[in-house]
Amino acid sequence: MSIANLNRPADAFEQLETEDGVRQGVCHIRIQQRTGRKTITTVQGIGTEYDLKRIVQYLKKKHSCNGTIVEHPEYGEVIQLTGDQRDKVKDFLIKVGIVNESNCRVHGF
């Protein structure tokens, strides 16, 4: 085994570990166009240790929108909110401490 292999991380996701050693994935916040001017915001990648129902309930009340949790075969549980709520959701998730700012990606036009 060479010295170059010792410095390389053994796991590709090792760089996403937080200071306390718990792995945190990347949270994706996307906007999807529906019919006409209607849009929905989707949030994917929130850890399973968080209660998504309570998060959706808070976001619905705070931002006066409708929302639900959808089970996706590839991405797991995905939060859907009506309207363009990308910036508001990102600010909330970072403020509460659910995701780090470096692990939160906002997609869309």
ZALUM-494937 format. One record per atom (N, C-alpha, C): residue number from 1; x, y, z. Coordinates in steps of 0.05 Angstrom, whole numbers, plus 5000, padded with zeros to 4 digits. Last residue first. Example, Ala and Ser with C-alpha at 12.3 -4.5 7.8 and 13.67 -1.06 7.14 Angstrom:
2
rec pamar->2 | east->5257 | north->4955 | up->5142 $
rec pamar->2 | east->5273 | north->4979 | up->5143 $
rec pamar->2 | east->5258 | north->5001 | up->5157 $
rec pamar->1 | east->5264 | north->4886 | up->5156 $
rec pamar->1 | east->5246 | north->4910 | up->5156 $
rec pamar->1 | east->5264 | north->4934 | up->5156 $
! end
This chain:
109
rec pamar->109 | east->4299 | north->5553 | up->4766 $
rec pamar->109 | east->4304 | north->5577 | up->4750 $
rec pamar->109 | east->4304 | north->5600 | up->4769 $
rec pamar->108 | east->4333 | north->5504 | up->4807 $
rec pamar->108 | east->4310 | north->5516 | up->4793 $
rec pamar->108 | east->4318 | north->5541 | up->4779 $
rec pamar->107 | east->4355 | north->5486 | up->4873 $
rec pamar->107 | east->4355 | north->5482 | up->4844 $
rec pamar->107 | east->4331 | north->5497 | up->4832 $
rec pamar->106 | east->4398 | north->5490 | up->4927 $
rec pamar->106 | east->4373 | north->5500 | up->4916 $
rec pamar->106 | east->4374 | north->5499 | up->4886 $
rec pamar->105 | east->4425 | north->5448 | up->4976 $
rec pamar->105 | east->4427 | north->5457 | up->4948 $
rec pamar->105 | east->4399 | north->5466 | up->4939 $
rec pamar->104 | east->4461 | north->5443 | up->5034 $
rec pamar->104 | east->4435 | north->5449 | up->5024 $
rec pamar->104 | east->4437 | north->5461 | up->4996 $
rec pamar->103 | east->4510 | north->5438 | up->5059 $
rec pamar->103 | east->4497 | north->5414 | up->5049 $
rec pamar->103 | east->4469 | north->5418 | up->5038 $
rec pamar->102 | east->4524 | north->5488 | up->5077 $
rec pamar->102 | east->4541 | north->5476 | up->5056 $
rec pamar->102 | east->4528 | north->5451 | up->5044 $
rec pamar->101 | east->4488 | north->5496 | up->5117 $
rec pamar->101 | east->4486 | north->5512 | up->5093 $
rec pamar->101 | east->4502 | north->5500 | up->5070 $
rec pamar->100 | east->4462 | north->5435 | up->5145 $
rec pamar->100 | east->4483 | north->5456 | up->5144 $
rec pamar->100 | east->4479 | north->5472 | up->5118 $
rec pamar->99 | east->4396 | north->5421 | up->5171 $
rec pamar->99 | east->4418 | north->5417 | up->5151 $
rec pamar->99 | east->4438 | north->5440 | up->5154 $
rec pamar->98 | east->4371 | north->5433 | up->5219 $
rec pamar->98 | east->4366 | north->5407 | up->5207 $
rec pamar->98 | east->4388 | north->5401 | up->5186 $
rec pamar->97 | east->4372 | north->5482 | up->5244 $
rec pamar->97 | east->4395 | north->5464 | up->5247 $
rec pamar->97 | east->4391 | north->5437 | up->5236 $
rec pamar->96 | east->4339 | north->5525 | up->5239 $
rec pamar->96 | east->4332 | north->5505 | up->5260 $
rec pamar->96 | east->4355 | north->5485 | up->5264 $
rec pamar->95 | east->4364 | north->5552 | up->5197 $
rec pamar->95 | east->4360 | north->5565 | up->5223 $
rec pamar->95 | east->4355 | north->5545 | up->5245 $
rec pamar->94 | east->4361 | north->5515 | up->5155 $
rec pamar->94 | east->4388 | north->5523 | up->5166 $
rec pamar->94 | east->4385 | north->5535 | up->5193 $
rec pamar->93 | east->4306 | north->5511 | up->5147 $
rec pamar->93 | east->4322 | north->5486 | up->5153 $
rec pamar->93 | east->4349 | north->5493 | up->5164 $
rec pamar->92 | east->4292 | north->5565 | up->5136 $
rec pamar->92 | east->4281 | north->5551 | up->5159 $
rec pamar->92 | east->4299 | north->5527 | up->5167 $
rec pamar->91 | east->4320 | north->5576 | up->5088 $
rec pamar->91 | east->4326 | north->5592 | up->5112 $
rec pamar->91 | east->4316 | north->5578 | up->5138 $
rec pamar->90 | east->4295 | north->5538 | up->5055 $
rec pamar->90 | east->4324 | north->5537 | up->5060 $
rec pamar->90 | east->4331 | north->5552 | up->5085 $
rec pamar->89 | east->4243 | north->5557 | up->5054 $
rec pamar->89 | east->4248 | north->5531 | up->5065 $
rec pamar->89 | east->4277 | north->5528 | up->5072 $
rec pamar->88 | east->4250 | north->5607 | up->5030 $
rec pamar->88 | east->4238 | north->5606 | up->5057 $
rec pamar->88 | east->4244 | north->5579 | up->5070 $
rec pamar->87 | east->4270 | north->5593 | up->4979 $
rec pamar->87 | east->4286 | north->5609 | up->4998 $
rec pamar->87 | east->4276 | north->5607 | up->5026 $
rec pamar->86 | east->4225 | north->5561 | up->4958 $
rec pamar->86 | east->4253 | north->5552 | up->4960 $
rec pamar->86 | east->4269 | north->5567 | up->4981 $
rec pamar->85 | east->4172 | north->5564 | up->4947 $
rec pamar->85 | east->4179 | north->5568 | up->4975 $
rec pamar->85 | east->4209 | north->5561 | up->4979 $
rec pamar->84 | east->4126 | north->5575 | up->4902 $
rec pamar->84 | east->4155 | north->5577 | up->4903 $
rec pamar->84 | east->4164 | north->5584 | up->4931 $
rec pamar->83 | east->4071 | north->5528 | up->4910 $
rec pamar->83 | east->4083 | north->5554 | up->4905 $
rec pamar->83 | east->4114 | north->5553 | up->4906 $
rec pamar->82 | east->4062 | north->5477 | up->4958 $
rec pamar->82 | east->4052 | north->5492 | up->4935 $
rec pamar->82 | east->4065 | north->5519 | up->4934 $
rec pamar->81 | east->4109 | north->5426 | up->4973 $
rec pamar->81 | east->4095 | north->5450 | up->4981 $
rec pamar->81 | east->4085 | north->5465 | up->4957 $
rec pamar->80 | east->4128 | north->5362 | up->4992 $
rec pamar->80 | east->4119 | north->5378 | up->4970 $
rec pamar->80 | east->4103 | north->5401 | up->4982 $
rec pamar->79 | east->4182 | north->5322 | up->5013 $
rec pamar->79 | east->4162 | north->5342 | up->5021 $
rec pamar->79 | east->4155 | north->5358 | up->4996 $
rec pamar->78 | east->4193 | north->5253 | up->5006 $
rec pamar->78 | east->4197 | north->5279 | up->4994 $
rec pamar->78 | east->4175 | north->5298 | up->5004 $
rec pamar->77 | east->4225 | north->5194 | up->5024 $
rec pamar->77 | east->4203 | north->5213 | up->5030 $
rec pamar->77 | east->4211 | north->5241 | up->5021 $
rec pamar->76 | east->4261 | north->5167 | up->4969 $
rec pamar->76 | east->4250 | north->5164 | up->4996 $
rec pamar->76 | east->4227 | north->5183 | up->5000 $
rec pamar->75 | east->4280 | north->5168 | up->4917 $
rec pamar->75 | east->4290 | north->5188 | up->4936 $
rec pamar->75 | east->4279 | north->5185 | up->4964 $
rec pamar->74 | east->4256 | north->5124 | up->4890 $
rec pamar->74 | east->4285 | north->5128 | up->4889 $
rec pamar->74 | east->4295 | north->5146 | up->4911 $
rec pamar->73 | east->4200 | north->5125 | up->4902 $
rec pamar->73 | east->4215 | north->5099 | up->4902 $
rec pamar->73 | east->4245 | north->5103 | up->4903 $
rec pamar->72 | east->4173 | north->5170 | up->4948 $
rec pamar->72 | east->4185 | north->5167 | up->4922 $
rec pamar->72 | east->4202 | north->5142 | up->4922 $
rec pamar->71 | east->4118 | north->5191 | up->4982 $
rec pamar->71 | east->4138 | north->5170 | up->4982 $
rec pamar->71 | east->4148 | north->5165 | up->4953 $
rec pamar->70 | east->4107 | north->5257 | up->5004 $
rec pamar->70 | east->4103 | north->5237 | up->4983 $
rec pamar->70 | east->4125 | north->5216 | up->4984 $
rec pamar->69 | east->4072 | north->5300 | up->5045 $
rec pamar->69 | east->4095 | north->5282 | up->5043 $
rec pamar->69 | east->4089 | north->5260 | up->5023 $
rec pamar->68 | east->4049 | north->5367 | up->5031 $
rec pamar->68 | east->4045 | north->5339 | up->5037 $
rec pamar->68 | east->4072 | north->5325 | up->5036 $
rec pamar->67 | east->4015 | north->5431 | up->5034 $
rec pamar->67 | east->4038 | north->5414 | up->5032 $
rec pamar->67 | east->4032 | north->5386 | up->5040 $
rec pamar->66 | east->3998 | north->5500 | up->5020 $
rec pamar->66 | east->3990 | north->5472 | up->5025 $
rec pamar->66 | east->4015 | north->5455 | up->5021 $
rec pamar->65 | east->4013 | north->5560 | up->5056 $
rec pamar->65 | east->4013 | north->5544 | up->5032 $
rec pamar->65 | east->4003 | north->5516 | up->5040 $
rec pamar->64 | east->4032 | north->5600 | up->5095 $
rec pamar->64 | east->4005 | north->5600 | up->5083 $
rec pamar->64 | east->4004 | north->5585 | up->5056 $
rec pamar->63 | east->4078 | north->5596 | up->5123 $
rec pamar->63 | east->4080 | north->5608 | up->5097 $
rec pamar->63 | east->4053 | north->5607 | up->5082 $
rec pamar->62 | east->4064 | north->5572 | up->5173 $
rec pamar->62 | east->4081 | north->5596 | up->5172 $
rec pamar->62 | east->4079 | north->5611 | up->5145 $
rec pamar->61 | east->4034 | north->5527 | up->5159 $
rec pamar->61 | east->4022 | north->5548 | up->5176 $
rec pamar->61 | east->4037 | north->5574 | up->5173 $
rec pamar->60 | east->4070 | north->5497 | up->5129 $
rec pamar->60 | east->4043 | north->5504 | up->5118 $
rec pamar->60 | east->4031 | north->5527 | up->5133 $
rec pamar->59 | east->4113 | north->5490 | up->5164 $
rec pamar->59 | east->4116 | north->5506 | up->5140 $
rec pamar->59 | east->4090 | north->5514 | up->5128 $
rec pamar->58 | east->4089 | north->5458 | up->5205 $
rec pamar->58 | east->4099 | north->5484 | up->5211 $
rec pamar->58 | east->4101 | north->5502 | up->5186 $
rec pamar->57 | east->4076 | north->5412 | up->5174 $
rec pamar->57 | east->4055 | north->5426 | up->5189 $
rec pamar->57 | east->4064 | north->5455 | up->5195 $
rec pamar->56 | east->4127 | north->5396 | up->5158 $
rec pamar->56 | east->4107 | north->5404 | up->5138 $
rec pamar->56 | east->4085 | north->5421 | up->5151 $
rec pamar->55 | east->4149 | north->5382 | up->5208 $
rec pamar->55 | east->4162 | north->5403 | up->5191 $
rec pamar->55 | east->4142 | north->5413 | up->5171 $
rec pamar->54 | east->4114 | north->5342 | up->5224 $
rec pamar->54 | east->4115 | north->5366 | up->5240 $
rec pamar->54 | east->4128 | north->5389 | up->5224 $
rec pamar->53 | east->4126 | north->5303 | up->5185 $
rec pamar->53 | east->4099 | north->5313 | up->5188 $
rec pamar->53 | east->4098 | north->5340 | up->5204 $
rec pamar->52 | east->4179 | north->5290 | up->5193 $
rec pamar->52 | east->4172 | north->5306 | up->5170 $
rec pamar->52 | east->4144 | north->5317 | up->5172 $
rec pamar->51 | east->4220 | north->5288 | up->5244 $
rec pamar->51 | east->4191 | north->5283 | up->5239 $
rec pamar->51 | east->4182 | north->5301 | up->5217 $
rec pamar->50 | east->4285 | north->5261 | up->5235 $
rec pamar->50 | east->4268 | north->5284 | up->5238 $
rec pamar->50 | east->4239 | north->5276 | up->5231 $
rec pamar->49 | east->4315 | north->5217 | up->5221 $
rec pamar->49 | east->4311 | north->5222 | up->5250 $
rec pamar->49 | east->4293 | north->5246 | up->5255 $
rec pamar->48 | east->4323 | north->5216 | up->5167 $
rec pamar->48 | east->4301 | north->5201 | up->5178 $
rec pamar->48 | east->4296 | north->5205 | up->5207 $
rec pamar->47 | east->4341 | north->5280 | up->5138 $
rec pamar->47 | east->4347 | north->5255 | up->5152 $
rec pamar->47 | east->4322 | north->5242 | up->5164 $
rec pamar->46 | east->4323 | north->5303 | up->5074 $
rec pamar->46 | east->4323 | north->5308 | up->5103 $
rec pamar->46 | east->4325 | north->5281 | up->5117 $
rec pamar->45 | east->4319 | north->5295 | up->5019 $
rec pamar->45 | east->4345 | north->5291 | up->5032 $
rec pamar->45 | east->4346 | north->5298 | up->5061 $
rec pamar->44 | east->4280 | north->5345 | up->4987 $
rec pamar->44 | east->4289 | north->5317 | up->4988 $
rec pamar->44 | east->4316 | north->5316 | up->5002 $
rec pamar->43 | east->4226 | north->5383 | up->4972 $
rec pamar->43 | east->4249 | north->5382 | up->4990 $
rec pamar->43 | east->4256 | north->5352 | up->4994 $
rec pamar->42 | east->4195 | north->5421 | up->4921 $
rec pamar->42 | east->4201 | north->5395 | up->4933 $
rec pamar->42 | east->4226 | north->5396 | up->4949 $
rec pamar->41 | east->4143 | north->5464 | up->4905 $
rec pamar->41 | east->4170 | north->5463 | up->4915 $
rec pamar->41 | east->4174 | north->5435 | up->4928 $
rec pamar->40 | east->4106 | north->5477 | up->4846 $
rec pamar->40 | east->4108 | north->5464 | up->4872 $
rec pamar->40 | east->4138 | north->5463 | up->4879 $
rec pamar->39 | east->4066 | north->5525 | up->4809 $
rec pamar->39 | east->4091 | north->5511 | up->4815 $
rec pamar->39 | east->4088 | north->5496 | up->4842 $
rec pamar->38 | east->4027 | north->5554 | up->4756 $
rec pamar->38 | east->4028 | north->5539 | up->4782 $
rec pamar->38 | east->4055 | north->5524 | up->4785 $
rec pamar->37 | east->4017 | north->5577 | up->4709 $
rec pamar->37 | east->4036 | north->5591 | up->4726 $
rec pamar->37 | east->4040 | north->5576 | up->4752 $
rec pamar->36 | east->4006 | north->5518 | up->4673 $
rec pamar->36 | east->4005 | north->5548 | up->4672 $
rec pamar->36 | east->4026 | north->5560 | up->4690 $
rec pamar->35 | east->4016 | north->5463 | up->4715 $
rec pamar->35 | east->4002 | north->5475 | up->4693 $
rec pamar->35 | east->4001 | north->5505 | up->4695 $
rec pamar->34 | east->4081 | north->5464 | up->4744 $
rec pamar->34 | east->4056 | north->5449 | up->4739 $
rec pamar->34 | east->4042 | north->5461 | up->4715 $
rec pamar->33 | east->4150 | north->5459 | up->4753 $
rec pamar->33 | east->4128 | north->5473 | up->4739 $
rec pamar->33 | east->4104 | north->5455 | up->4736 $
rec pamar->32 | east->4184 | north->5455 | up->4814 $
rec pamar->32 | east->4174 | north->5441 | up->4790 $
rec pamar->32 | east->4150 | north->5456 | up->4779 $
rec pamar->31 | east->4243 | north->5467 | up->4849 $
rec pamar->31 | east->4217 | north->5477 | up->4841 $
rec pamar->31 | east->4209 | north->5463 | up->4815 $
rec pamar->30 | east->4279 | north->5437 | up->4905 $
rec pamar->30 | east->4274 | north->5442 | up->4876 $
rec pamar->30 | east->4246 | north->5454 | up->4872 $
rec pamar->29 | east->4330 | north->5424 | up->4947 $
rec pamar->29 | east->4305 | north->5439 | up->4946 $
rec pamar->29 | east->4301 | north->5447 | up->4917 $
rec pamar->28 | east->4364 | north->5372 | up->4978 $
rec pamar->28 | east->4358 | north->5385 | up->4952 $
rec pamar->28 | east->4331 | north->5398 | up->4954 $
rec pamar->27 | east->4415 | north->5360 | up->5023 $
rec pamar->27 | east->4387 | north->5366 | up->5021 $
rec pamar->27 | east->4383 | north->5382 | up->4995 $
rec pamar->26 | east->4462 | north->5309 | up->5031 $
rec pamar->26 | east->4456 | north->5334 | up->5018 $
rec pamar->26 | east->4426 | north->5337 | up->5016 $
rec pamar->25 | east->4473 | north->5279 | up->5096 $
rec pamar->25 | east->4471 | north->5280 | up->5067 $
rec pamar->25 | east->4464 | north->5307 | up->5057 $
rec pamar->24 | east->4516 | north->5270 | up->5148 $
rec pamar->24 | east->4494 | north->5286 | up->5139 $
rec pamar->24 | east->4494 | north->5288 | up->5109 $
rec pamar->23 | east->4539 | north->5230 | up->5200 $
rec pamar->23 | east->4539 | north->5236 | up->5172 $
rec pamar->23 | east->4513 | north->5251 | up->5165 $
rec pamar->22 | east->4570 | north->5251 | up->5259 $
rec pamar->22 | east->4546 | north->5241 | up->5247 $
rec pamar->22 | east->4545 | north->5249 | up->5217 $
rec pamar->21 | east->4614 | north->5275 | up->5282 $
rec pamar->21 | east->4617 | north->5249 | up->5271 $
rec pamar->21 | east->4592 | north->5237 | up->5259 $
rec pamar->20 | east->4612 | north->5327 | up->5298 $
rec pamar->20 | east->4607 | north->5307 | up->5319 $
rec pamar->20 | east->4607 | north->5278 | up->5307 $
rec pamar->19 | east->4621 | north->5355 | up->5251 $
rec pamar->19 | east->4642 | north->5355 | up->5271 $
rec pamar->19 | east->4637 | north->5333 | up->5292 $
rec pamar->18 | east->4597 | north->5314 | up->5196 $
rec pamar->18 | east->4598 | north->5338 | up->5212 $
rec pamar->18 | east->4618 | north->5335 | up->5234 $
rec pamar->17 | east->4617 | north->5289 | up->5133 $
rec pamar->17 | east->4613 | north->5285 | up->5161 $
rec pamar->17 | east->4614 | north->5311 | up->5176 $
rec pamar->16 | east->4629 | north->5293 | up->5080 $
rec pamar->16 | east->4604 | north->5304 | up->5088 $
rec pamar->16 | east->4598 | north->5301 | up->5118 $
rec pamar->15 | east->4675 | north->5264 | up->5070 $
rec pamar->15 | east->4678 | north->5293 | up->5071 $
rec pamar->15 | east->4652 | north->5306 | up->5080 $
rec pamar->14 | east->4657 | north->5212 | up->5064 $
rec pamar->14 | east->4670 | north->5219 | up->5089 $
rec pamar->14 | east->4673 | north->5249 | up->5092 $
rec pamar->13 | east->4636 | north->5192 | up->5018 $
rec pamar->13 | east->4619 | north->5210 | up->5033 $
rec pamar->13 | east->4632 | north->5219 | up->5059 $
rec pamar->12 | east->4673 | north->5155 | up->5000 $
rec pamar->12 | east->4668 | north->5179 | up->4984 $
rec pamar->12 | east->4652 | north->5200 | up->4999 $
rec pamar->11 | east->4720 | north->5128 | up->5045 $
rec pamar->11 | east->4692 | north->5130 | up->5037 $
rec pamar->11 | east->4688 | north->5156 | up->5022 $
rec pamar->10 | east->4773 | north->5136 | up->5054 $
rec pamar->10 | east->4764 | north->5109 | up->5048 $
rec pamar->10 | east->4736 | north->5109 | up->5037 $
rec pamar->9 | east->4810 | north->5191 | up->5027 $
rec pamar->9 | east->4788 | north->5181 | up->5044 $
rec pamar->9 | east->4779 | north->5153 | up->5035 $
rec pamar->8 | east->4881 | north->5187 | up->5021 $
rec pamar->8 | east->4855 | north->5188 | up->5007 $
rec pamar->8 | east->4833 | north->5177 | up->5026 $
rec pamar->7 | east->4927 | north->5176 | up->5048 $
rec pamar->7 | east->4915 | north->5202 | up->5051 $
rec pamar->7 | east->4888 | north->5205 | up->5038 $
rec pamar->6 | east->4939 | north->5124 | up->5032 $
rec pamar->6 | east->4933 | north->5128 | up->5060 $
rec pamar->6 | east->4920 | north->5156 | up->5064 $
rec pamar->5 | east->4953 | north->5127 | up->4978 $
rec pamar->5 | east->4928 | north->5115 | up->4985 $
rec pamar->5 | east->4920 | north->5119 | up->5014 $
rec pamar->4 | east->5004 | north->5149 | up->4982 $
rec pamar->4 | east->4983 | north->5165 | up->4969 $
rec pamar->4 | east->4955 | north->5153 | up->4976 $
rec pamar->3 | east->5035 | north->5109 | up->5002 $
rec pamar->3 | east->5029 | north->5131 | up->5020 $
rec pamar->3 | east->5006 | north->5148 | up->5008 $
rec pamar->2 | east->5012 | north->5043 | up->4982 $
rec pamar->2 | east->5029 | north->5067 | up->4980 $
rec pamar->2 | east->5019 | north->5089 | up->4999 $
rec pamar->1 | east->5017 | north->4977 | up->5000 $
rec pamar->1 | east->5000 | north->5000 | up->5000 $
rec pamar->1 | east->5018 | north->5025 | up->5000 $
! end
